[in-house]
Amino acid sequence: MAEKLATLSFSDGSPSIDFPVLAGTMRVVVTDTGHRVRVRMLPGQEIIHFEHAEPVLAHTLGASACHVREDRRSGYVWLDLEAYS
């Protein structure tokens, strides 16, 4: 699968973040408290890998906190990113 650059933009005027992703790996939903990002896990990844990286994901994506939860579809996780208030 070809790698491409994705942009995560914030509606509050925060700077956009560009990061490499595999095509079709994510979906972003804007909420009242931040963003929800659905990520397709790569072979060998498990939800626990994302749970252990919650603080790093929050910092990297410019959020005050990140909470990981399973998607109903196997192989996907949701990152619930809380915006700074």
C-alpha positions in Angstrom: 0.0 0.0 0.0 1.3 3.4 -0.9 2.1 5.9 1.9 0.6 9.4 1.7 0.6 12.5 3.8 -2.6 13.3 5.7 -3.5 16.6 7.4 -5.4 16.8 10.6 -7.0 20.2 10.8 -8.6 21.8 13.9 -11.6 24.0 13.8 -10.4 26.1 16.7 -7.6 27.6 14.7 -4.8 25.4 16.0 -2.1 24.6 13.5 -2.8 21.7 11.2 -0.7 18.5 11.7 0.7 16.6 8.7 1.6 12.9 9.2 2.1 9.9 7.0 -0.7 7.3 6.9 -1.5 4.3 4.7 -4.3 5.0 2.3 -7.7 4.5 3.8 -6.5 4.1 7.4 -8.4 6.8 9.2 -11.6 8.7 9.6 -11.9 12.0 11.6 -15.1 13.1 13.4 -15.3 16.5 15.0 -17.1 16.5 18.4 -18.0 19.2 20.9 -15.0 18.3 23.0 -12.4 17.5 20.4 -11.9 15.0 17.7 -12.4 11.2 17.2 -10.0 9.5 14.8 -10.6 5.9 13.6 -7.3 4.2 12.7 -6.8 0.8 11.0 -4.2 -1.1 12.9 -1.3 -2.6 11.0 -0.7 -6.4 11.1 0.8 -7.3 14.5 -0.6 -4.2 16.3 -3.1 -4.6 19.2 -5.2 -2.1 21.0 -2.9 -2.3 24.0 -0.1 -0.8 21.9 -2.3 2.3 21.4 -3.4 2.3 25.0 0.2 2.5 26.2 0.8 5.3 23.8 -2.1 7.5 24.9 0.0 10.3 26.4 2.3 10.4 23.4 -0.6 10.4 20.9 -2.3 13.3 22.8 0.9 15.3 22.8 1.8 14.6 19.2 -1.7 15.4 17.9 -2.0 18.6 20.0 -4.7 17.3 22.4 -5.0 17.6 26.2 -5.8 13.9 26.4 -6.3 10.8 24.3 -8.5 7.8 25.1 -8.4 4.7 23.0 -11.3 2.4 22.4 -12.1 -0.5 20.2 -14.2 -0.1 17.0 -17.0 -2.6 16.4 -15.0 -3.7 13.3 -12.0 -5.9 14.0 -8.7 -4.3 13.3 -9.7 -0.7 14.0 -9.4 1.6 17.0 -10.8 5.0 17.9 -8.7 7.7 19.4 -10.8 10.2 21.3 -8.8 13.4 21.4 -9.8 16.0 24.0 -9.2 19.6 22.9 -7.5 22.1 25.3 -10.1 24.4 26.8 
